[in-house]
Amino acid sequence: MRISYAEPLSSAWLRMKILLFRPFDLAAWFGLGFTAFLASLMDGGASGGGNSGTRFQKDLDLESMDSSFENLGDSIGDTFRAVDFNGLGLGLMVLMGILILVIGVVVLYLSSRGRFMFLDNLVKKRSAVVKPWRESGKLAESLFLWQIVFFLATMMTVGVLVGIGALMFMPAILGDSGWGILVPLAVLFGTVGFIVIVTLVYIDFFLTAYVVPIMYQHQVSCMRGWGIFLALFREHPGSFVLSGLFYLLVSIAFSLAMLLFGIVTCCIGLLVLAIPYIGTVLTLPVSVTMRYYTVDFLGQFGDDYRLLGPAADKERNLIEFDSDGTVIGPEDVGEDGGGDEPRPQG
Protein backbone atom coordinates (compact mmCIF):
# COMPACT_ATOMS: atom_id res chain seq x y z
CA MET A 1 0.00 0.00 0.00
CA ARG A 2 1.43 3.35 -1.07
CA ILE A 3 0.67 6.12 1.40
CA SER A 4 0.92 9.66 0.08
CA TYR A 5 1.09 12.88 2.06
CA ALA A 6 0.96 15.43 -0.76
CA GLU A 7 -1.95 13.89 -2.69
CA PRO A 8 -4.46 14.15 0.20
CA LEU A 9 -3.46 17.79 0.61
CA SER A 10 -4.00 18.45 -3.10
CA SER A 11 -7.36 16.69 -2.93
CA ALA A 12 -8.32 18.65 0.19
CA TRP A 13 -7.43 21.94 -1.49
CA LEU A 14 -9.61 21.00 -4.46
CA ARG A 15 -12.55 20.05 -2.23
CA MET A 16 -12.18 23.34 -0.36
CA LYS A 17 -12.40 25.36 -3.59
CA ILE A 18 -15.50 23.46 -4.70
CA LEU A 19 -17.21 23.86 -1.34
CA LEU A 20 -16.42 27.51 -0.64
CA PHE A 21 -16.06 29.15 -4.03
CA ARG A 22 -18.22 27.19 -6.51
CA PRO A 23 -20.36 29.12 -6.01
CA PHE A 24 -19.32 31.65 -3.38
CA ASP A 25 -22.11 32.13 -0.84
CA LEU A 26 -21.45 34.52 2.05
CA ALA A 27 -24.39 33.23 4.10
CA ALA A 28 -23.08 29.67 3.74
CA TRP A 29 -19.64 30.84 4.89
CA PHE A 30 -21.13 32.25 8.10
CA GLY A 31 -23.11 29.07 8.75
CA LEU A 32 -20.14 26.79 8.13
CA GLY A 33 -17.90 29.20 10.01
CA PHE A 34 -20.07 28.88 13.10
CA THR A 35 -19.58 25.11 13.22
CA ALA A 36 -15.85 25.61 12.61
CA PHE A 37 -15.81 28.14 15.45
CA LEU A 38 -17.43 25.65 17.82
CA ALA A 39 -15.00 22.94 16.75
CA SER A 40 -12.01 25.18 17.49
CA LEU A 41 -13.12 26.42 20.91
CA MET A 42 -10.58 24.24 22.69
CA ASP A 43 -7.74 25.18 20.33
CA GLY A 44 -5.46 27.67 22.00
CA GLY A 45 -2.51 29.60 20.63
CA ALA A 46 0.69 29.65 22.59
CA SER A 47 2.79 32.79 22.45
CA GLY A 48 6.43 31.97 22.59
CA GLY A 49 8.64 33.96 24.90
CA GLY A 50 12.24 34.74 24.19
CA ASN A 51 15.29 36.01 25.99
CA SER A 52 15.32 39.76 26.56
CA GLY A 53 18.80 40.39 25.24
CA THR A 54 20.61 38.58 28.07
CA ARG A 55 23.39 36.10 27.43
CA PHE A 56 24.66 33.03 29.24
CA GLN A 57 27.63 33.70 31.49
CA LYS A 58 30.70 31.58 30.98
CA ASP A 59 30.96 30.71 34.66
CA LEU A 60 28.04 30.22 37.09
CA ASP A 61 28.02 32.40 40.17
CA LEU A 62 26.72 29.89 42.71
CA GLU A 63 26.54 32.38 45.56
CA SER A 64 24.38 34.72 43.49
CA MET A 65 22.17 31.77 42.50
CA ASP A 66 21.66 30.77 46.13
CA SER A 67 20.80 34.34 46.99
CA SER A 68 18.32 34.51 44.10
CA PHE A 69 16.45 31.40 45.31
CA GLU A 70 16.34 32.78 48.84
CA ASN A 71 14.91 36.09 47.59
CA LEU A 72 12.36 34.18 45.48
CA GLY A 73 11.21 32.17 48.50
CA ASP A 74 10.89 35.34 50.61
CA SER A 75 8.87 37.04 47.86
CA ILE A 76 6.45 34.10 47.59
CA GLY A 77 6.05 34.02 51.36
CA ASP A 78 5.37 37.76 51.52
CA THR A 79 2.77 37.41 48.76
CA PHE A 80 0.83 34.72 50.63
CA ARG A 81 1.04 36.66 53.89
CA ALA A 82 -0.31 39.76 52.14
CA VAL A 83 -3.49 37.93 51.08
CA ASP A 84 -6.33 38.08 53.56
CA PHE A 85 -7.50 34.48 53.74
CA ASN A 86 -10.64 35.21 55.74
CA GLY A 87 -13.96 33.55 55.16
CA LEU A 88 -15.02 35.98 52.45
CA GLY A 89 -11.71 35.70 50.60
CA LEU A 90 -11.78 31.91 50.63
CA GLY A 91 -15.40 31.91 49.52
CA LEU A 92 -14.63 34.16 46.57
CA MET A 93 -11.67 31.99 45.56
CA VAL A 94 -13.77 28.83 45.71
CA LEU A 95 -16.58 30.50 43.76
CA MET A 96 -14.15 31.71 41.11
CA GLY A 97 -12.64 28.24 40.83
CA ILE A 98 -16.06 26.66 40.39
CA LEU A 99 -17.01 29.27 37.78
CA ILE A 100 -13.83 28.63 35.78
CA LEU A 101 -14.44 24.87 35.99
CA VAL A 102 -18.04 25.22 34.77
CA ILE A 103 -17.01 27.46 31.88
CA GLY A 104 -14.28 25.00 30.92
CA VAL A 105 -16.70 22.07 30.92
CA VAL A 106 -19.26 23.98 28.83
CA VAL A 107 -16.61 25.02 26.31
CA LEU A 108 -15.34 21.45 26.07
CA TYR A 109 -18.88 20.16 25.47
CA LEU A 110 -19.59 22.75 22.77
CA SER A 111 -16.28 21.94 21.12
CA SER A 112 -17.18 18.25 21.08
CA ARG A 113 -20.46 19.04 19.35
CA GLY A 114 -18.73 21.41 16.96
CA ARG A 115 -16.17 18.84 15.78
CA PHE A 116 -18.91 16.54 14.51
CA MET A 117 -21.03 19.39 13.16
CA PHE A 118 -18.13 20.79 11.15
CA LEU A 119 -17.16 17.35 9.83
CA ASP A 120 -20.77 16.55 8.94
CA ASN A 121 -21.08 19.76 6.93
CA LEU A 122 -17.89 19.02 5.00
CA VAL A 123 -18.92 15.46 4.22
CA LYS A 124 -22.41 16.49 3.09
CA LYS A 125 -21.23 19.75 1.50
CA ARG A 126 -23.60 22.02 3.33
CA SER A 127 -23.56 24.77 5.97
CA ALA A 128 -26.32 23.68 8.33
CA VAL A 129 -26.26 24.25 12.08
CA VAL A 130 -29.46 22.91 13.62
CA LYS A 131 -29.58 19.52 11.88
CA PRO A 132 -25.97 18.47 12.58
CA TRP A 133 -26.39 19.69 16.17
CA ARG A 134 -29.32 17.31 16.65
CA GLU A 135 -27.61 14.43 14.90
CA SER A 136 -24.27 14.73 16.72
CA GLY A 137 -25.65 14.26 20.23
CA LYS A 138 -24.53 10.73 21.15
CA LEU A 139 -21.18 10.91 19.38
CA ALA A 140 -20.38 14.28 20.92
CA GLU A 141 -21.30 13.12 24.41
CA SER A 142 -19.00 10.11 24.07
CA LEU A 143 -16.16 12.34 22.84
CA PHE A 144 -16.84 14.82 25.65
CA LEU A 145 -16.66 12.17 28.37
CA TRP A 146 -13.47 10.70 26.89
CA GLN A 147 -11.85 14.15 26.87
CA ILE A 148 -12.79 14.71 30.50
CA VAL A 149 -11.01 11.48 31.46
CA PHE A 150 -8.05 12.39 29.23
CA PHE A 151 -7.82 15.82 30.86
CA LEU A 152 -7.79 14.31 34.35
CA ALA A 153 -5.15 11.78 33.29
CA THR A 154 -3.08 14.59 31.79
CA MET A 155 -3.28 16.62 34.99
CA MET A 156 -2.22 13.60 37.02
CA THR A 157 0.71 13.00 34.66
CA VAL A 158 1.80 16.62 34.90
CA GLY A 159 1.43 16.50 38.67
CA VAL A 160 3.62 13.40 38.89
CA LEU A 161 6.26 15.04 36.69
CA VAL A 162 6.23 18.19 38.80
CA GLY A 163 6.51 16.11 41.97
CA ILE A 164 9.43 14.11 40.59
CA GLY A 165 11.10 17.30 39.44
CA ALA A 166 10.73 18.82 42.90
CA LEU A 167 12.27 15.74 44.53
CA MET A 168 15.12 15.82 42.02
CA PHE A 169 16.01 19.49 42.24
CA MET A 170 15.03 20.43 45.80
CA PRO A 171 18.20 19.06 47.47
CA ALA A 172 20.36 21.20 45.20
CA ILE A 173 18.14 24.24 45.69
CA LEU A 174 18.26 23.84 49.48
CA GLY A 175 22.01 23.40 49.39
CA ASP A 176 22.06 19.77 50.53
CA SER A 177 23.91 18.71 47.36
CA GLY A 178 26.16 20.33 44.79
CA TRP A 179 24.91 22.19 41.73
CA GLY A 180 26.99 19.95 39.49
CA ILE A 181 24.39 17.18 39.72
CA LEU A 182 21.74 19.50 38.26
CA VAL A 183 23.03 19.16 34.70
CA PRO A 184 22.45 15.39 34.29
CA LEU A 185 19.21 15.65 36.27
CA ALA A 186 18.00 18.45 34.02
CA VAL A 187 18.89 16.46 30.88
CA LEU A 188 17.08 13.37 32.19
CA PHE A 189 14.03 15.30 33.37
CA GLY A 190 13.89 17.34 30.16
CA THR A 191 14.07 14.20 28.00
CA VAL A 192 11.28 12.46 29.90
CA GLY A 193 9.17 15.62 29.90
CA PHE A 194 9.65 16.08 26.16
CA ILE A 195 8.59 12.49 25.45
CA VAL A 196 5.49 12.88 27.62
CA ILE A 197 4.52 16.19 26.00
CA VAL A 198 4.98 14.84 22.45
CA THR A 199 2.90 11.79 23.34
CA LEU A 200 0.07 13.92 24.73
CA VAL A 201 0.14 16.20 21.67
CA TYR A 202 -0.03 13.21 19.33
CA ILE A 203 -2.93 11.71 21.28
CA ASP A 204 -4.87 14.95 20.88
CA PHE A 205 -3.96 15.14 17.17
CA PHE A 206 -4.98 11.53 16.47
CA LEU A 207 -8.24 12.08 18.34
CA THR A 208 -9.31 15.02 16.20
CA ALA A 209 -7.74 13.97 12.92
CA TYR A 210 -8.66 10.28 12.77
CA VAL A 211 -10.71 9.00 15.71
CA VAL A 212 -13.50 11.57 15.23
CA PRO A 213 -13.95 10.66 11.51
CA ILE A 214 -13.95 6.95 12.44
CA MET A 215 -16.59 7.59 15.08
CA TYR A 216 -18.64 9.57 12.57
CA GLN A 217 -18.39 6.99 9.79
CA HIS A 218 -19.15 3.93 11.92
CA GLN A 219 -21.39 5.68 14.48
CA VAL A 220 -19.45 4.23 17.41
CA SER A 221 -18.32 5.48 20.80
CA CYS A 222 -15.01 7.22 21.35
CA MET A 223 -13.47 4.15 23.00
CA ARG A 224 -14.56 1.98 20.07
CA GLY A 225 -13.22 4.59 17.65
CA TRP A 226 -9.87 4.48 19.41
CA GLY A 227 -9.89 0.70 19.17
CA ILE A 228 -10.44 0.80 15.42
CA PHE A 229 -7.77 3.45 14.94
CA LEU A 230 -5.16 1.74 17.13
CA ALA A 231 -5.61 -1.51 15.20
CA LEU A 232 -4.81 0.44 12.04
CA PHE A 233 -2.02 2.38 13.75
CA ARG A 234 -0.23 -0.81 14.76
CA GLU A 235 -0.01 -1.75 11.08
CA HIS A 236 1.17 1.70 9.90
CA PRO A 237 2.73 3.56 12.87
CA GLY A 238 5.28 5.45 10.81
CA SER A 239 2.70 6.73 8.34
CA PHE A 240 0.52 8.25 11.05
CA VAL A 241 3.44 9.75 12.96
CA LEU A 242 4.73 11.35 9.76
CA SER A 243 1.24 12.60 8.97
CA GLY A 244 1.34 14.59 12.20
CA LEU A 245 4.65 16.17 11.23
CA PHE A 246 3.37 16.93 7.72
CA TYR A 247 0.22 18.46 9.22
CA LEU A 248 2.42 20.63 11.45
CA LEU A 249 4.52 21.83 8.51
CA VAL A 250 1.44 22.72 6.46
CA SER A 251 -0.07 24.52 9.46
CA ILE A 252 3.13 26.53 9.88
CA ALA A 253 3.03 27.44 6.19
CA PHE A 254 -0.55 28.68 6.50
CA SER A 255 0.38 30.62 9.67
CA LEU A 256 3.27 32.31 7.89
CA ALA A 257 0.93 33.21 5.03
CA MET A 258 -1.50 34.83 7.47
CA LEU A 259 1.39 36.63 9.18
CA LEU A 260 2.48 37.98 5.81
CA PHE A 261 -1.10 39.08 5.19
CA GLY A 262 -1.01 40.94 8.49
CA ILE A 263 2.25 42.67 7.62
CA VAL A 264 0.99 43.71 4.18
CA THR A 265 -2.15 45.18 5.75
CA CYS A 266 -0.15 46.99 8.45
CA CYS A 267 -1.42 44.59 11.15
CA ILE A 268 -5.05 45.51 10.44
CA GLY A 269 -5.61 42.07 8.96
CA LEU A 270 -4.22 40.39 12.08
CA LEU A 271 -6.53 42.46 14.29
CA VAL A 272 -9.53 41.38 12.19
CA LEU A 273 -8.45 37.72 12.25
CA ALA A 274 -8.16 37.93 16.04
CA ILE A 275 -11.88 38.73 16.39
CA PRO A 276 -13.68 35.58 17.63
CA TYR A 277 -15.93 33.93 15.03
CA ILE A 278 -15.15 36.59 12.40
CA GLY A 279 -11.58 35.37 12.23
CA THR A 280 -12.82 31.79 11.92
CA VAL A 281 -15.08 32.72 9.00
CA LEU A 282 -12.28 34.54 7.20
CA THR A 283 -9.88 31.63 7.64
CA LEU A 284 -12.37 28.99 6.52
CA PRO A 285 -10.24 28.02 3.50
CA VAL A 286 -7.48 26.98 5.92
CA SER A 287 -9.66 25.10 8.41
CA VAL A 288 -11.67 23.38 5.65
CA THR A 289 -8.51 22.32 3.82
CA MET A 290 -6.87 20.93 6.96
CA ARG A 291 -10.00 19.04 7.98
CA TYR A 292 -10.39 17.58 4.50
CA TYR A 293 -6.70 16.65 4.50
CA THR A 294 -6.92 14.35 7.52
CA VAL A 295 -10.10 12.77 6.18
CA ASP A 296 -8.51 12.14 2.78
CA PHE A 297 -5.31 10.83 4.37
CA LEU A 298 -7.30 8.35 6.47
CA GLY A 299 -9.28 7.28 3.40
CA GLN A 300 -6.13 5.86 1.81
CA PHE A 301 -6.28 2.87 4.17
CA GLY A 302 -9.43 1.35 2.71
CA ASP A 303 -13.18 1.66 2.42
CA ASP A 304 -13.66 1.20 6.17
CA TYR A 305 -11.89 4.53 6.68
CA ARG A 306 -13.06 6.44 3.58
CA LEU A 307 -15.68 9.13 4.16
CA LEU A 308 -15.38 10.87 0.80
CA GLY A 309 -15.33 9.82 -2.82
CA PRO A 310 -12.44 10.71 -5.10
CA ALA A 311 -11.97 14.39 -5.83
CA ALA A 312 -11.81 15.64 -9.42
CA ASP A 313 -8.22 15.70 -10.62
CA LYS A 314 -8.57 18.12 -13.52
CA GLU A 315 -9.71 21.73 -13.47
CA ARG A 316 -11.85 21.23 -16.58
CA ASN A 317 -13.79 18.45 -14.82
CA LEU A 318 -14.85 20.63 -11.91
CA ILE A 319 -18.00 21.82 -13.66
CA GLU A 320 -20.37 19.52 -15.49
CA PHE A 321 -23.93 19.87 -16.77
CA ASP A 322 -26.79 17.61 -15.84
CA SER A 323 -29.25 16.37 -18.45
CA ASP A 324 -31.67 19.20 -17.63
CA GLY A 325 -28.96 21.87 -17.88
CA THR A 326 -28.33 22.20 -14.15
CA VAL A 327 -24.73 23.02 -13.27
CA ILE A 328 -23.30 20.40 -10.92
CA GLY A 329 -19.91 19.41 -9.57
CA PRO A 330 -18.47 15.90 -9.95
CA GLU A 331 -18.74 15.22 -6.23
CA ASP A 332 -22.49 15.82 -6.30
CA VAL A 333 -22.99 12.44 -7.95
CA GLY A 334 -24.32 9.94 -5.48
CA GLU A 335 -24.23 12.29 -2.51
CA ASP A 336 -27.19 14.10 -1.05
CA GLY A 337 -26.74 17.01 1.29
CA GLY A 338 -30.29 16.69 2.58
CA GLY A 339 -33.53 18.52 2.07
CA ASP A 340 -32.39 21.52 4.10
CA GLU A 341 -29.50 22.26 1.72
CA PRO A 342 -29.13 26.07 1.82
CA ARG A 343 -27.46 26.27 -1.60
CA PRO A 344 -26.50 24.07 -4.55
CA GLN A 345 -24.14 21.31 -3.49
CA GLY A 346 -20.52 21.55 -4.49
C-alpha positions in Angstrom: 0.0 0.0 0.0 1.4 3.4 -1.1 0.7 6.1 1.4 0.9 9.7 0.1 1.1 12.9 2.1 1.0 15.4 -0.8 -2.0 13.9 -2.7 -4.5 14.1 0.2 -3.5 17.8 0.6 -4.0 18.5 -3.1 -7.4 16.7 -2.9 -8.3 18.6 0.2 -7.4 21.9 -1.5 -9.6 21.0 -4.5 -12.5 20.0 -2.2 -12.2 23.3 -0.4 -12.4 25.4 -3.6 -15.5 23.5 -4.7 -17.2 23.9 -1.3 -16.4 27.5 -0.6 -16.1 29.1 -4.0 -18.2 27.2 -6.5 -20.4 29.1 -6.0 -19.3 31.7 -3.4 -22.1 32.1 -0.8 -21.5 34.5 2.0 -24.4 33.2 4.1 -23.1 29.7 3.7 -19.6 30.8 4.9 -21.1 32.3 8.1 -23.1 29.1 8.8 -20.1 26.8 8.1 -17.9 29.2 10.0 -20.1 28.9 13.1 -19.6 25.1 13.2 -15.8 25.6 12.6 -15.8 28.1 15.5 -17.4 25.7 17.8 -15.0 22.9 16.7 -12.0 25.2 17.5 -13.1 26.4 20.9 -10.6 24.2 22.7 -7.7 25.2 20.3 -5.5 27.7 22.0 -2.5 29.6 20.6 0.7 29.6 22.6 2.8 32.8 22.5 6.4 32.0 22.6 8.6 34.0 24.9 12.2 34.7 24.2 15.3 36.0 26.0 15.3 39.8 26.6 18.8 40.4 25.2 20.6 38.6 28.1 23.4 36.1 27.4 24.7 33.0 29.2 27.6 33.7 31.5 30.7 31.6 31.0 31.0 30.7 34.7 28.0 30.2 37.1 28.0 32.4 40.2 26.7 29.9 42.7 26.5 32.4 45.6 24.4 34.7 43.5 22.2 31.8 42.5 21.7 30.8 46.1 20.8 34.3 47.0 18.3 34.5 44.1 16.4 31.4 45.3 16.3 32.8 48.8 14.9 36.1 47.6 12.4 34.2 45.5 11.2 32.2 48.5 10.9 35.3 50.6 8.9 37.0 47.9 6.4 34.1 47.6 6.0 34.0 51.4 5.4 37.8 51.5 2.8 37.4 48.8 0.8 34.7 50.6 1.0 36.7 53.9 -0.3 39.8 52.1 -3.5 37.9 51.1 -6.3 38.1 53.6 -7.5 34.5 53.7 -10.6 35.2 55.7 -14.0 33.5 55.2 -15.0 36.0 52.5 -11.7 35.7 50.6 -11.8 31.9 50.6 -15.4 31.9 49.5 -14.6 34.2 46.6 -11.7 32.0 45.6 -13.8 28.8 45.7 -16.6 30.5 43.8 -14.2 31.7 41.1 -12.6 28.2 40.8 -16.1 26.7 40.4 -17.0 29.3 37.8 -13.8 28.6 35.8 -14.4 24.9 36.0 -18.0 25.2 34.8 -17.0 27.5 31.9 -14.3 25.0 30.9 -16.7 22.1 30.9 -19.3 24.0 28.8 -16.6 25.0 26.3 -15.3 21.5 26.1 -18.9 20.2 25.5 -19.6 22.8 22.8 -16.3 21.9 21.1 -17.2 18.2 21.1 -20.5 19.0 19.3 -18.7 21.4 17.0 -16.2 18.8 15.8 -18.9 16.5 14.5 -21.0 19.4 13.2 -18.1 20.8 11.1 -17.2 17.3 9.8 -20.8 16.5 8.9 -21.1 19.8 6.9 -17.9 19.0 5.0 -18.9 15.5 4.2 -22.4 16.5 3.1 -21.2 19.8 1.5 -23.6 22.0 3.3 -23.6 24.8 6.0 -26.3 23.7 8.3 -26.3 24.3 12.1 -29.5 22.9 13.6 -29.6 19.5 11.9 -26.0 18.5 12.6 -26.4 19.7 16.2 -29.3 17.3 16.6 -27.6 14.4 14.9 -24.3 14.7 16.7 -25.6 14.3 20.2 -24.5 10.7 21.2 -21.2 10.9 19.4 -20.4 14.3 20.9 -21.3 13.1 24.4 -19.0 10.1 24.1 -16.2 12.3 22.8 -16.8 14.8 25.6 -16.7 12.2 28.4 -13.5 10.7 26.9 -11.8 14.2 26.9 -12.8 14.7 30.5 -11.0 11.5 31.5 -8.1 12.4 29.2 -7.8 15.8 30.9 -7.8 14.3 34.4 -5.2 11.8 33.3 -3.1 14.6 31.8 -3.3 16.6 35.0 -2.2 13.6 37.0 0.7 13.0 34.7 1.8 16.6 34.9 1.4 16.5 38.7 3.6 13.4 38.9 6.3 15.0 36.7 6.2 18.2 38.8 6.5 16.1 42.0 9.4 14.1 40.6 11.1 17.3 39.4 10.7 18.8 42.9 12.3 15.7 44.5 15.1 15.8 42.0 16.0 19.5 42.2 15.0 20.4 45.8 18.2 19.1 47.5 20.4 21.2 45.2 18.1 24.2 45.7 18.3 23.8 49.5 22.0 23.4 49.4 22.1 19.8 50.5 23.9 18.7 47.4 26.2 20.3 44.8 24.9 22.2 41.7 27.0 19.9 39.5 24.4 17.2 39.7 21.7 19.5 38.3 23.0 19.2 34.7 22.5 15.4 34.3 19.2 15.6 36.3 18.0 18.5 34.0 18.9 16.5 30.9 17.1 13.4 32.2 14.0 15.3 33.4 13.9 17.3 30.2 14.1 14.2 28.0 11.3 12.5 29.9 9.2 15.6 29.9 9.7 16.1 26.2 8.6 12.5 25.5 5.5 12.9 27.6 4.5 16.2 26.0 5.0 14.8 22.4 2.9 11.8 23.3 0.1 13.9 24.7 0.1 16.2 21.7 0.0 13.2 19.3 -2.9 11.7 21.3 -4.9 15.0 20.9 -4.0 15.1 17.2 -5.0 11.5 16.5 -8.2 12.1 18.3 -9.3 15.0 16.2 -7.7 14.0 12.9 -8.7 10.3 12.8 -10.7 9.0 15.7 -13.5 11.6 15.2 -13.9 10.7 11.5 -13.9 7.0 12.4 -16.6 7.6 15.1 -18.6 9.6 12.6 -18.4 7.0 9.8 -19.1 3.9 11.9 -21.4 5.7 14.5 -19.4 4.2 17.4 -18.3 5.5 20.8 -15.0 7.2 21.4 -13.5 4.1 23.0 -14.6 2.0 20.1 -13.2 4.6 17.7 -9.9 4.5 19.4 -9.9 0.7 19.2 -10.4 0.8 15.4 -7.8 3.5 14.9 -5.2 1.7 17.1 -5.6 -1.5 15.2 -4.8 0.4 12.0 -2.0 2.4 13.8 -0.2 -0.8 14.8 0.0 -1.7 11.1 1.2 1.7 9.9 2.7 3.6 12.9 5.3 5.5 10.8 2.7 6.7 8.3 0.5 8.2 11.0 3.4 9.7 13.0 4.7 11.4 9.8 1.2 12.6 9.0 1.3 14.6 12.2 4.7 16.2 11.2 3.4 16.9 7.7 0.2 18.5 9.2 2.4 20.6 11.5 4.5 21.8 8.5 1.4 22.7 6.5 -0.1 24.5 9.5 3.1 26.5 9.9 3.0 27.4 6.2 -0.6 28.7 6.5 0.4 30.6 9.7 3.3 32.3 7.9 0.9 33.2 5.0 -1.5 34.8 7.5 1.4 36.6 9.2 2.5 38.0 5.8 -1.1 39.1 5.2 -1.0 40.9 8.5 2.3 42.7 7.6 1.0 43.7 4.2 -2.2 45.2 5.8 -0.2 47.0 8.5 -1.4 44.6 11.2 -5.1 45.5 10.4 -5.6 42.1 9.0 -4.2 40.4 12.1 -6.5 42.5 14.3 -9.5 41.4 12.2 -8.5 37.7 12.2 -8.2 37.9 16.0 -11.9 38.7 16.4 -13.7 35.6 17.6 -15.9 33.9 15.0 -15.2 36.6 12.4 -11.6 35.4 12.2 -12.8 31.8 11.9 -15.1 32.7 9.0 -12.3 34.5 7.2 -9.9 31.6 7.6 -12.4 29.0 6.5 -10.2 28.0 3.5 -7.5 27.0 5.9 -9.7 25.1 8.4 -11.7 23.4 5.7 -8.5 22.3 3.8 -6.9 20.9 7.0 -10.0 19.0 8.0 -10.4 17.6 4.5 -6.7 16.7 4.5 -6.9 14.3 7.5 -10.1 12.8 6.2 -8.5 12.1 2.8 -5.3 10.8 4.4 -7.3 8.4 6.5 -9.3 7.3 3.4 -6.1 5.9 1.8 -6.3 2.9 4.2 -9.4 1.3 2.7 -13.2 1.7 2.4 -13.7 1.2 6.2 -11.9 4.5 6.7 -13.1 6.4 3.6 -15.7 9.1 4.2 -15.4 10.9 0.8 -15.3 9.8 -2.8 -12.4 10.7 -5.1 -12.0 14.4 -5.8 -11.8 15.6 -9.4 -8.2 15.7 -10.6 -8.6 18.1 -13.5 -9.7 21.7 -13.5 -11.9 21.2 -16.6 -13.8 18.4 -14.8 -14.8 20.6 -11.9 -18.0 21.8 -13.7 -20.4 19.5 -15.5 -23.9 19.9 -16.8 -26.8 17.6 -15.8 -29.2 16.4 -18.4 -31.7 19.2 -17.6 -29.0 21.9 -17.9 -28.3 22.2 -14.1 -24.7 23.0 -13.3 -23.3 20.4 -10.9 -19.9 19.4 -9.6 -18.5 15.9 -10.0 -18.7 15.2 -6.2 -22.5 15.8 -6.3 -23.0 12.4 -8.0 -24.3 9.9 -5.5 -24.2 12.3 -2.5 -27.2 14.1 -1.0 -26.7 17.0 1.3 -30.3 16.7 2.6 -33.5 18.5 2.1 -32.4 21.5 4.1 -29.5 22.3 1.7 -29.1 26.1 1.8 -27.5 26.3 -1.6 -26.5 24.1 -4.6 -24.1 21.3 -3.5 -20.5 21.5 -4.5 
